Amino acid sequence: MAISQKHIADALNLSVITVSRALRNYPHLAPETRARVLQKASELGYHKMSAVQPAQSTSSRPKRAGILFYEAPGQPQRPLGSRVREMIFYALQREARRLHVEVLVETVVADETPMLVRNRSIDVAFLFGRYTSESVKLLGGLPSLAVSSFVPCPGLPRVVADNVGGMRCSTEHLIELGHRRILFLGLEASHTDIFRERKHGYLIAMHERGLEPMLRTYSGWPGPSFAIPPEDLRGCTGIVCASDALAYYVLGCLGKMKLRVPEDRALVAFDHLQDDYPHSPCKITSYGPDWDVMGRVAADLMFAQPSEIARGDIVVTVPGALHVHGSSVPTADVAAG
C-alpha cells in the first residue's frame, strides 16, 4: 500500500497541511514538528519526500511573495484591468522592493492550484479577484491575504476598504444637503462581498435618519449588455451608486432622459476613480479609499509575521475620504422630477 501524507498525519495526530509543510521544508513551522514528520515519513516508507523538497532552502534565497490574480473561467485574463488593482499592486510592489522581497505574479482561475504554489516558489500569497473558498484550500496552508475584493473564508485574513463606512459617508452627504428621497443603485456579485457591505452602509445612514430606503440592485457590470430601466431613476432627488463605474453609466442614462446632474438629480458614488472618465461632462462626488495605503498595509502585514497573521480571521479596514465635486448640490436646487 502506498503511503500518503494522510497516513503520516494520522500517525502523528497532525493535519495534512502541517505534514505537507514539513515535507516541503516550509518556513514558519516549528523545527521539532518538522523533525517528527520527517522521522515518521522515513519509518513509514514515504517515497515522495525528494519530489517535494524545494529546489532551494528558504535560508539560501530571498523571501518571495506571490500576487495571485483570480479570474472567472472563460474570461480574458487581465490582472491589471482595473485601476483599483493597479494602484494597490504598485503600492504593494514598492513596499516589497523596499523590504527586499521578490514578487512573482500569476493569473489563475478559481478551481486551479497556482503554478507558484505547486512549484513551492513563494512564501506568502496575496489574493486578488474572483477566488473562492475552494481556491484557498488549494493553496495548501500557504500564508495568504485577500486584498480589496473578498469572499468570507474561515482563516483567511483580508485588507479591505471601509465599504460600510464609505457608503454611509456618501449617503450622509446627500442627507446633509437636504435630500430625503435617496435611491441606492447596487450590483450583485457572487465573487465578492464588497457591494453587499456598501449597501449596508447606505441602509445604516437612511435608518439613522428615519428615511425610507429605495433600493435597486442589478446583476452584471456596466457595459454593452447592461441596462437600467428609466423608471428606476424616477421618484428621487439623489442617487447613491455602489461604484464609480455604475455612477458614470447612470450619468449617461440620466442624460438620455433629459435629466441633468446636479440640477435634476444629485449623484454620489464610491471608488473616486474620476481620472478613468476624462470625457465625462461632470465629475461625480465619490468616496475614495486610500488604495496606496491598502497596498502598503497588505505588504507590511504579510512580510512581518505571516505565520501569526494566518492564524486568525483578521480584517484590516483601510480608511478613505469623500471627494466632493459638482454632482451633488442642496435639495433646494433640485427639481422633484
URTA-V441657 format. One record per pair of residues at least 12 apart in sequence whose ideal C-beta (glycine too) atoms are under 7 Angstrom apart, sorted by sequence separation. I is the first residue (numbers start at 1). GAP is how many residues later the second one is. D is the distance in whole Angstrom. If there is no record, write none. Layout:
i->I gap->GAP d->D
i->I gap->GAP d->D
This chain:
i->22 gap->12 d->4
i->104 gap->12 d->6
i->144 gap->12 d->6
i->145 gap->12 d->5
i->146 gap->12 d->4
i->147 gap->12 d->5
i->148 gap->12 d->6
i->186 gap->12 d->7
i->274 gap->12 d->7
i->145 gap->13 d->7
i->148 gap->13 d->7
i->186 gap->13 d->5
i->5 gap->14 d->5
i->23 gap->14 d->7
i->125 gap->14 d->6
i->145 gap->14 d->6
i->272 gap->14 d->4
i->5 gap->15 d->6
i->18 gap->15 d->7
i->22 gap->15 d->4
i->184 gap->15 d->7
i->269 gap->15 d->5
i->271 gap->15 d->6
i->272 gap->15 d->7
i->301 gap->15 d->7
i->22 gap->16 d->7
i->216 gap->16 d->5
i->251 gap->16 d->7
i->268 gap->16 d->7
i->270 gap->16 d->6
i->272 gap->16 d->3
i->104 gap->17 d->6
i->125 gap->17 d->5
i->127 gap->17 d->6
i->136 gap->17 d->5
i->250 gap->17 d->7
i->267 gap->17 d->6
i->268 gap->17 d->5
i->269 gap->17 d->4
i->270 gap->17 d->5
i->271 gap->17 d->7
i->5 gap->18 d->7
i->19 gap->18 d->5
i->23 gap->18 d->7
i->104 gap->18 d->6
i->127 gap->18 d->7
i->184 gap->18 d->4
i->268 gap->18 d->7
i->124 gap->19 d->5
i->125 gap->19 d->4
i->126 gap->19 d->6
i->127 gap->19 d->5
i->128 gap->19 d->6
i->132 gap->19 d->6
i->297 gap->19 d->6
i->110 gap->20 d->6
i->124 gap->20 d->7
i->127 gap->20 d->7
i->128 gap->20 d->7
i->129 gap->20 d->6
i->133 gap->20 d->5
i->136 gap->20 d->5
i->233 gap->20 d->6
i->247 gap->20 d->6
i->110 gap->21 d->6
i->126 gap->21 d->5
i->128 gap->21 d->7
i->233 gap->21 d->6
i->261 gap->21 d->5
i->297 gap->21 d->6
i->67 gap->22 d->7
i->110 gap->22 d->5
i->117 gap->22 d->6
i->214 gap->22 d->6
i->228 gap->22 d->7
i->247 gap->22 d->4
i->111 gap->23 d->7
i->117 gap->23 d->6
i->222 gap->23 d->5
i->226 gap->23 d->7
i->12 gap->24 d->6
i->110 gap->24 d->7
i->182 gap->24 d->7
i->222 gap->24 d->6
i->233 gap->24 d->7
i->294 gap->24 d->5
i->12 gap->25 d->7
i->110 gap->25 d->5
i->113 gap->25 d->4
i->117 gap->25 d->6
i->228 gap->25 d->6
i->244 gap->25 d->5
i->293 gap->25 d->5
i->23 gap->26 d->6
i->79 gap->26 d->7
i->239 gap->26 d->6
i->243 gap->26 d->6
i->244 gap->26 d->7
i->222 gap->27 d->4
i->230 gap->27 d->5
i->238 gap->27 d->7
i->243 gap->27 d->6
i->244 gap->27 d->4
i->12 gap->28 d->6
i->24 gap->28 d->5
i->25 gap->28 d->6
i->79 gap->28 d->5
i->237 gap->28 d->7
i->238 gap->28 d->4
i->239 gap->28 d->5
i->240 gap->28 d->5
i->241 gap->28 d->4
i->242 gap->28 d->6
i->243 gap->28 d->5
i->244 gap->28 d->7
i->290 gap->28 d->6
i->8 gap->29 d->6
i->11 gap->29 d->6
i->23 gap->29 d->5
i->25 gap->29 d->6
i->182 gap->29 d->7
i->184 gap->29 d->7
i->186 gap->29 d->7
i->188 gap->29 d->6
i->237 gap->29 d->6
i->244 gap->29 d->5
i->248 gap->29 d->5
i->251 gap->29 d->7
i->289 gap->29 d->6
i->290 gap->29 d->7
i->24 gap->30 d->6
i->77 gap->30 d->4
i->171 gap->30 d->7
i->175 gap->30 d->7
i->184 gap->30 d->7
i->187 gap->30 d->7
i->188 gap->30 d->7
i->290 gap->30 d->6
i->27 gap->31 d->5
i->65 gap->31 d->6
i->163 gap->31 d->5
i->167 gap->31 d->4
i->171 gap->31 d->5
i->180 gap->31 d->6
i->183 gap->31 d->4
i->184 gap->31 d->5
i->185 gap->31 d->5
i->186 gap->31 d->4
i->187 gap->31 d->6
i->188 gap->31 d->5
i->251 gap->31 d->6
i->289 gap->31 d->4
i->8 gap->32 d->5
i->25 gap->32 d->6
i->182 gap->32 d->7
i->248 gap->32 d->6
i->288 gap->32 d->5
i->8 gap->33 d->5
i->11 gap->33 d->7
i->164 gap->33 d->5
i->168 gap->33 d->4
i->172 gap->33 d->5
i->181 gap->33 d->7
i->183 gap->33 d->7
i->251 gap->33 d->7
i->287 gap->33 d->6
i->288 gap->33 d->6
i->92 gap->34 d->7
i->163 gap->34 d->4
i->167 gap->34 d->3
i->171 gap->34 d->4
i->175 gap->34 d->6
i->187 gap->34 d->7
i->163 gap->35 d->5
i->166 gap->35 d->7
i->167 gap->35 d->5
i->171 gap->35 d->7
i->287 gap->35 d->5
i->288 gap->35 d->5
i->8 gap->36 d->6
i->65 gap->36 d->5
i->67 gap->36 d->6
i->71 gap->36 d->6
i->73 gap->36 d->5
i->164 gap->36 d->5
i->165 gap->36 d->6
i->168 gap->36 d->5
i->248 gap->36 d->7
i->7 gap->37 d->6
i->164 gap->37 d->4
i->168 gap->37 d->5
i->247 gap->37 d->5
i->286 gap->37 d->6
i->8 gap->38 d->6
i->62 gap->38 d->6
i->63 gap->38 d->5
i->64 gap->38 d->4
i->65 gap->38 d->5
i->66 gap->38 d->5
i->67 gap->38 d->5
i->68 gap->38 d->6
i->69 gap->38 d->5
i->70 gap->38 d->6
i->71 gap->38 d->6
i->163 gap->38 d->7
i->202 gap->38 d->6
i->285 gap->38 d->7
i->62 gap->39 d->7
i->70 gap->39 d->7
i->285 gap->39 d->5
i->62 gap->40 d->5
i->64 gap->40 d->6
i->66 gap->40 d->6
i->68 gap->40 d->6
i->70 gap->40 d->6
i->151 gap->40 d->6
i->244 gap->40 d->7
i->285 gap->40 d->5
i->3 gap->41 d->5
i->151 gap->41 d->6
i->152 gap->41 d->6
i->284 gap->41 d->6
i->3 gap->42 d->6
i->150 gap->42 d->6
i->151 gap->42 d->6
i->244 gap->42 d->6
i->283 gap->42 d->4
i->285 gap->42 d->5
i->3 gap->43 d->5
i->85 gap->43 d->6
i->149 gap->43 d->4
i->150 gap->43 d->6
i->283 gap->43 d->6
i->284 gap->43 d->4
i->285 gap->43 d->4
i->198 gap->44 d->5
i->282 gap->44 d->6
i->283 gap->44 d->7
i->149 gap->45 d->6
i->282 gap->45 d->5
i->68 gap->46 d->5
i->195 gap->47 d->5
i->66 gap->48 d->7
i->66 gap->50 d->4
i->272 gap->51 d->5
i->183 gap->53 d->4
i->181 gap->54 d->7
i->182 gap->54 d->6
i->185 gap->54 d->6
i->181 gap->55 d->5
i->187 gap->55 d->5
i->66 gap->56 d->4
i->181 gap->56 d->5
i->182 gap->56 d->4
i->183 gap->56 d->5
i->184 gap->56 d->5
i->185 gap->56 d->5
i->186 gap->56 d->5
i->187 gap->56 d->7
i->64 gap->57 d->6
i->65 gap->57 d->6
i->68 gap->57 d->6
i->70 gap->57 d->7
i->185 gap->57 d->6
i->64 gap->58 d->5
i->65 gap->58 d->7
i->68 gap->58 d->7
i->70 gap->58 d->7
i->71 gap->58 d->6
i->72 gap->58 d->5
i->179 gap->58 d->5
i->182 gap->58 d->6
i->64 gap->59 d->6
i->65 gap->59 d->5
i->66 gap->59 d->4
i->67 gap->59 d->5
i->68 gap->59 d->5
i->69 gap->59 d->5
i->70 gap->59 d->4
i->71 gap->59 d->6
i->88 gap->59 d->6
i->179 gap->59 d->4
i->187 gap->59 d->6
i->268 gap->59 d->7
i->63 gap->60 d->5
i->68 gap->60 d->7
i->69 gap->60 d->5
i->70 gap->60 d->5
i->88 gap->60 d->6
i->267 gap->60 d->4
i->268 gap->60 d->6
i->65 gap->61 d->7
i->67 gap->61 d->7
i->70 gap->61 d->4
i->130 gap->61 d->4
i->185 gap->61 d->6
i->266 gap->61 d->7
i->267 gap->61 d->7
i->266 gap->62 d->4
i->266 gap->63 d->6
i->84 gap->64 d->6
i->174 gap->64 d->4
i->262 gap->64 d->7
i->58 gap->65 d->7
i->70 gap->65 d->6
i->185 gap->65 d->6
i->262 gap->65 d->5
i->54 gap->66 d->5
i->174 gap->66 d->7
i->261 gap->66 d->5
i->262 gap->66 d->6
i->262 gap->67 d->4
i->266 gap->68 d->6
i->171 gap->69 d->5
i->170 gap->70 d->6
i->263 gap->70 d->7
i->264 gap->70 d->7
i->263 gap->71 d->7
i->264 gap->71 d->5
i->198 gap->72 d->6
i->262 gap->72 d->7
i->265 gap->72 d->7
i->167 gap->73 d->7
i->264 gap->73 d->6
i->259 gap->78 d->7
i->179 gap->87 d->6
i->177 gap->89 d->7
i->174 gap->92 d->6
i->174 gap->94 d->6
i->237 gap->94 d->5
i->173 gap->95 d->6
i->24 gap->96 d->5
i->27 gap->96 d->6
i->237 gap->97 d->5
i->170 gap->98 d->4
i->170 gap->99 d->7
i->237 gap->99 d->7
i->170 gap->100 d->6
i->167 gap->103 d->6
i->234 gap->103 d->7
i->166 gap->104 d->6
i->173 gap->112 d->7
i->28 gap->115 d->7
i->170 gap->117 d->5
i->169 gap->118 d->5
i->20 gap->120 d->6
i->21 gap->120 d->6
i->167 gap->120 d->7
i->20 gap->121 d->7
i->166 gap->121 d->4
i->17 gap->123 d->6
i->166 gap->123 d->7
i->17 gap->124 d->4
i->162 gap->127 d->7
i->161 gap->128 d->4
i->161 gap->133 d->7
i->159 gap->135 d->6
i->159 gap->138 d->5
i->159 gap->139 d->4
i->159 gap->142 d->7
i->148 gap->146 d->7
i->147 gap->147 d->7
i->173 gap->149 d->6
i->147 gap->151 d->5
i->177 gap->151 d->6
i->157 gap->152 d->5
i->170 gap->152 d->6
i->177 gap->152 d->7
i->178 gap->152 d->5
i->179 gap->152 d->5
i->145 gap->153 d->6
i->157 gap->153 d->7
i->169 gap->153 d->5
i->177 gap->153 d->5
i->178 gap->153 d->4
i->166 gap->154 d->6
i->174 gap->154 d->6
i->177 gap->154 d->6
i->178 gap->154 d->6
i->160 gap->155 d->7
i->162 gap->155 d->5
i->173 gap->155 d->6
i->145 gap->156 d->6
i->157 gap->156 d->7
i->162 gap->156 d->7
i->145 gap->157 d->5
i->157 gap->157 d->4
i->158 gap->157 d->6
i->159 gap->157 d->5
i->160 gap->157 d->6
i->161 gap->157 d->6
i->162 gap->157 d->6
i->155 gap->158 d->6
i->160 gap->158 d->7
i->162 gap->158 d->6
i->143 gap->159 d->7
i->154 gap->159 d->7
i->159 gap->159 d->6
i->161 gap->159 d->6
i->143 gap->163 d->4
i->143 gap->164 d->6
i->145 gap->164 d->7
i->143 gap->166 d->7
i->144 gap->166 d->7
i->143 gap->167 d->4
i->126 gap->172 d->6
i->126 gap->176 d->7
i->124 gap->178 d->5
i->124 gap->182 d->5
i->84 gap->187 d->7
i->83 gap->190 d->5
i->83 gap->193 d->6
i->91 gap->200 d->7
i->95 gap->200 d->7
i->91 gap->201 d->4
i->95 gap->201 d->5
i->101 gap->202 d->6
i->88 gap->203 d->5
i->92 gap->203 d->4
i->96 gap->203 d->6
i->87 gap->204 d->4
i->91 gap->204 d->3
i->95 gap->204 d->4
i->99 gap->204 d->5
i->87 gap->205 d->6
i->91 gap->205 d->5
i->95 gap->205 d->7
i->88 gap->206 d->5
i->89 gap->206 d->7
i->92 gap->206 d->6
i->84 gap->207 d->6
i->88 gap->207 d->4
i->92 gap->207 d->5
i->65 gap->237 d->7
i->28 gap->278 d->6
i->28 gap->279 d->4
